[in-house]
Amino acid sequence: MTGPTTRCQDVLKRLQSLHPKVIDLSLGRLQALLDKLGNPEQRLPPVVHVAGTNGKGSLVAYLKSIFQASGYKPHTYISPHLVRFNERINLGGNNISDDALAAVLEHIETTNDGAPITFFEITTAAAFVAFSQYPADVLLLEVGLGGRLDATNVIPPPLLAAITPISLDHQYYLGDTIEAIAGEKAGIIKEGVTVIAGPQPPEALSVIDLRAASVGAQVLAFGRNWTAGSCPEGLRYQDDIGTLLLPKPALFGAHQIENAGAAVACALQLRKRFQKITTVSLADGVRRVEHPARMQRLINGPLVDLLPDTCELWLDGGHNPGAGEALAVTLQAWRDRPLFLVVGMIDSKDPRGFLAPLQPHAQVIRTVTIPEEANSVPADRLAAIAQNVGFSDAASVDSVSEALRDFADRAMGARVLICGSLYLAGRVLSENRCPPPIS
């Protein structure tokens, strides 16, 4: 199955037509709806609120895994989904069922009564209703866009806030400087709430510190209050309490060491409330984490079968300059095999900024228009950008499968990486018949 049942699809389609803009940052419309619903945002489990540009989803995935390894039931809210909308709302370890999703969406639709509201706002309201109805120990709440005016920011002060690395993205909505974007992300910081800050540009950390000081919040920042790095055991985490040696994170890529470290920093702060979090459960959570389309190797499926057995096929959903730079660090260690790229991107992103860090590591790139995505960068325009940043063999193709067939005769022993968009990653997972797990 590659989507909700028809009942869910019908109501999701209707909800998408309620507001002329896909994105229109505001809290007023959502708050009015939540008031009509009896304010479910006031009846949530303790919340960990996660903002940032890159690594939000990974941080939520690590925390979910750590809580589960510690014997707790976490809710999670993420966006976008890869294959099924149900992935966005995870209730105690399982994605919301089609029946439960349809019921809560229909209830929200009736209560809203046709009032203008964005799709993300009304589905966030649905998530809050679901989270308030199903018992859990904690809610891991990922910001959709920005923070200050994001729909998730209607919640009361959370138990903990976290801000992952900030870089340029969504400039049209958040501002065209790191400082401006950091100001929007830091808008989730509330009075008295501790903030875990992942690796940040100095100008971003300054903004975070200033916001925290203005509301009496504490910032525990990477490089200042805690560090995380590679070691023979896997992950070395250190703060003013001491040092932890943990296994290598299950998620692949150099940047995942820092993402896992941020999750450990969060978990240690939460341990006063959640006393079953131990060094053993931290290790189990880091080792067992699952997060599709984040440097995921595809082992079998129709797309894998298009390549020689000696090839590796990888998938990553990173889509902005910061993600490109993080990806390039991983690719630096891939010098043992030739690398071929398949890239598709959304037109609200910065293709040049994403592709430029990758160019030193691969010369061959095939670009695709993301299927059924109106906002996709046309494949021929993306190929021209790739040529402009220095790829010597760049061309557009009609599909990912065509790109893989193109590579098949000359990719013996190579790695092929499909990247550039979570929307493309979702289509690839669906086409390769390996959608994300239900839990």
SVG drawing of the C-alpha trace seen along z (x, -y; Angstrom):
<svg xmlns="http://www.w3.org/2000/svg" viewBox="-19 -40 59 50">
<polyline fill="none" stroke="black" stroke-width="0.4" points="0.0,0.0 1.4,-3.4 -1.1,-5.7 -4.0,-6.0 -7.4,-4.4 -9.8,-6.2 -11.6,-7.7 -8.5,-9.3 -7.4,-10.4 -10.7,-12.1 -10.6,-14.2 -6.9,-15.0 -7.7,-16.3 -10.5,-18.5 -8.4,-19.9 -5.7,-20.9 -8.2,-23.3 -9.1,-25.4 -6.3,-28.0 -4.9,-29.4 -1.3,-29.3 0.7,-26.2 2.7,-28.1 1.3,-31.1 3.1,-31.4 0.6,-32.4 -0.7,-31.1 -4.1,-32.8 -6.0,-30.5 -4.8,-27.4 -5.4,-28.8 -9.0,-29.6 -9.6,-26.0 -7.9,-24.6 -10.2,-26.7 -13.2,-25.2 -11.8,-21.7 -11.4,-22.3 -7.6,-23.0 -6.1,-19.5 -2.7,-21.2 -3.1,-21.7 -3.6,-18.0 -0.5,-16.5 2.1,-14.3 5.3,-16.1 6.8,-17.6 10.3,-17.7 10.1,-20.5 12.7,-20.2 13.5,-22.9 16.5,-23.5 17.4,-23.3 19.2,-19.9 18.9,-16.9 15.5,-17.4 14.1,-14.1 17.3,-12.2 17.2,-13.7 13.6,-12.7 14.4,-9.2 17.3,-8.8 15.1,-10.1 12.3,-7.8 14.7,-4.8 16.2,-5.8 12.8,-6.2 11.7,-2.8 14.9,-1.1 14.3,-2.6 10.8,-1.1 8.8,-4.3 6.1,-5.0 6.8,-8.0 4.5,-9.8 6.2,-11.5 5.1,-14.2 7.2,-14.6 7.0,-16.2 6.9,-15.6 6.1,-11.9 7.9,-9.7 5.2,-7.3 2.2,-7.5 0.7,-10.4 0.2,-8.2 4.0,-8.4 3.6,-11.9 1.5,-10.9 3.1,-8.0 1.1,-7.0 3.2,-5.3 5.4,-3.5 3.0,-2.8 1.8,-5.0 -1.8,-6.1 -4.1,-3.6 -6.2,-4.6 -9.4,-4.4 -8.2,-6.5 -6.6,-9.0 -9.9,-9.3 -11.9,-9.7 -9.8,-12.5 -9.5,-14.3 -13.3,-14.2 -13.8,-15.6 -11.4,-18.4 -12.9,-19.2 -16.4,-19.4 -15.2,-21.6 -13.3,-23.9 -16.4,-24.3 -14.6,-25.5 -12.7,-28.4 -9.4,-29.3 -6.5,-27.4 -3.4,-25.8 -3.0,-22.1 -0.2,-21.9 -2.1,-23.8 -5.2,-21.7 -3.3,-18.4 -1.3,-19.6 -4.6,-20.2 -5.6,-16.6 -2.3,-15.4 -2.8,-17.2 -6.3,-15.7 -4.8,-12.2 -1.9,-12.7 -4.3,-14.0 -6.5,-10.9 -3.9,-8.2 -1.7,-7.7 2.0,-8.1 5.0,-9.1 6.4,-11.8 5.7,-13.6 8.6,-14.3 7.3,-17.2 9.2,-18.3 8.7,-21.8 7.4,-22.1 9.0,-25.3 10.9,-27.9 9.6,-27.9 8.3,-31.2 5.2,-31.1 5.2,-27.4 1.9,-25.6 3.6,-23.4 4.5,-26.5 1.0,-26.9 1.9,-24.4 2.5,-25.5 6.2,-25.5 7.7,-22.1 9.8,-19.9 12.8,-20.5 13.6,-22.2 16.3,-21.3 17.7,-23.3 19.6,-21.3 22.2,-22.8 20.9,-26.0 21.8,-26.9 20.2,-28.8 16.9,-27.3 13.3,-28.6 14.8,-32.1 11.6,-33.5 9.7,-32.7 12.4,-32.9 14.9,-35.6 18.0,-35.5 20.7,-35.5 21.7,-32.9 20.9,-35.4 17.3,-36.0 16.7,-32.2 18.1,-31.5 15.7,-34.1 12.8,-32.2 14.1,-28.9 14.8,-30.3 11.2,-31.3 10.4,-27.9 12.4,-28.9 10.1,-29.5 10.5,-30.8 12.5,-28.5 12.9,-25.7 16.3,-24.3 17.5,-24.2 19.9,-21.7 21.7,-23.3 23.5,-21.2 26.5,-22.4 25.8,-26.0 27.4,-28.8 28.6,-31.4 26.1,-33.9 23.2,-31.4 24.4,-30.5 24.6,-34.2 20.9,-34.6 19.9,-31.5 21.7,-32.7 20.1,-36.2 16.6,-34.7 17.2,-32.4 18.6,-35.1 15.5,-37.2 13.1,-34.6 15.2,-33.1 16.1,-29.8 19.3,-27.9 21.2,-26.9 23.4,-23.8 25.4,-24.1 27.6,-21.7 31.3,-22.7 30.6,-24.7 28.6,-22.4 28.9,-19.1 30.7,-17.5 30.3,-14.3 32.8,-12.7 33.9,-9.4 36.0,-7.0 37.1,-3.3 34.0,-2.2 31.8,-4.4 30.5,-7.5 32.3,-9.5 30.0,-11.9 31.4,-14.3 29.9,-17.0 30.7,-18.6 29.5,-15.4 31.8,-13.0 32.3,-10.9 30.2,-8.2 31.5,-5.7 28.5,-4.5 28.2,-2.3 28.4,-3.6 25.0,-5.1 22.9,-2.9 22.4,-5.8 25.1,-6.2 27.2,-9.3 29.7,-11.5 27.0,-14.0 25.1,-11.3 27.7,-11.3 26.7,-14.8 22.9,-14.1 23.3,-11.1 25.2,-13.3 22.5,-15.9 20.0,-13.1 22.2,-11.9 22.4,-15.5 18.6,-15.7 18.1,-12.3 20.5,-13.1 18.6,-16.3 15.4,-14.4 16.7,-11.7 15.4,-13.4 11.9,-12.9 12.5,-9.6 14.6,-7.7 14.7,-4.5 17.0,-6.1 20.4,-4.5 23.7,-4.2 22.6,-0.8 19.3,-2.1 21.2,-5.1 23.5,-2.6 20.6,-0.4 18.8,-3.5 21.8,-4.7 22.5,-1.3 19.0,-0.4 17.6,-3.6 15.7,-3.5 15.2,-6.5 14.5,-5.8 16.0,-7.9 18.9,-9.2 21.9,-7.7 19.9,-4.4 21.4,-1.6 18.7,0.1 19.5,3.8 16.9,5.3 13.9,4.3 13.1,3.5 15.4,0.4 18.3,2.3 17.8,5.1 18.6,2.6 22.2,2.3 24.9,5.0 25.3,7.1 28.7,5.4 27.0,2.0 25.6,0.3 22.5,-1.8 22.0,-4.5 19.2,-7.0 19.3,-10.3 16.7,-13.0 19.0,-15.9 18.0,-18.9 19.7,-22.2 23.3,-23.6 23.9,-22.5 22.8,-18.9 25.1,-19.0 28.0,-20.0 27.3,-17.2 26.9,-14.7 30.2,-15.8 32.0,-14.8 30.6,-11.3 31.4,-11.1 35.1,-12.0 35.4,-8.6 33.9,-6.9 37.1,-7.2 37.3,-3.4 34.6,-3.2 33.3,-5.4 30.3,-7.5 27.3,-8.2 24.5,-10.6 20.8,-10.8 19.3,-14.1 15.8,-15.6 14.9,-18.8 12.1,-21.1 12.2,-24.6 12.1,-26.3 15.5,-25.0 19.0,-26.1 20.2,-23.5 23.5,-25.2 24.2,-25.3 23.3,-21.7 25.2,-20.4 28.5,-22.4 29.8,-20.5 29.1,-17.1 30.9,-18.0 34.5,-17.1 33.3,-13.6 31.4,-12.6 31.6,-13.6 28.5,-11.7 25.1,-13.0 21.6,-12.3 18.8,-14.7 15.1,-13.9 11.9,-15.8 10.2,-14.5 7.1,-12.6 3.7,-14.1 5.4,-17.1 4.3,-20.4 7.1,-22.3 9.9,-20.1 12.9,-21.7 12.6,-20.6 15.2,-17.9 16.8,-19.9 17.3,-23.0 18.8,-21.0 21.2,-19.3 22.3,-22.8 23.0,-23.9 25.0,-20.7 27.1,-21.4 27.6,-25.0 29.0,-23.9 31.5,-21.6 30.0,-18.2 31.6,-17.0 28.9,-14.4 25.5,-15.9 22.3,-15.1 18.5,-14.9 16.5,-11.7 12.8,-10.9 13.0,-8.8 15.2,-7.3 14.9,-3.9 16.2,-5.3 19.2,-6.8 20.0,-3.4 19.7,-1.7 22.0,-4.4 24.5,-3.6 24.2,0.2 26.8,0.8 29.5,-1.4 28.8,-1.3 30.5,2.1 31.6,1.9 30.3,-1.7 28.1,-3.4 25.0,-5.1 23.4,-7.8 19.9,-9.1 19.5,-12.4 18.2,-16.0 14.7,-15.7 12.6,-13.9 9.8,-13.9 12.0,-12.1 13.1,-9.7 9.5,-8.8 8.8,-8.1 12.0,-5.9 11.0,-3.9 7.6,-3.4 8.9,-2.4 11.5,-0.1 8.7,1.5 10.4,0.9 8.2,-1.8 9.1,-2.9 8.0,-0.5 4.6,-1.0 6.3,-1.6"/>
</svg>
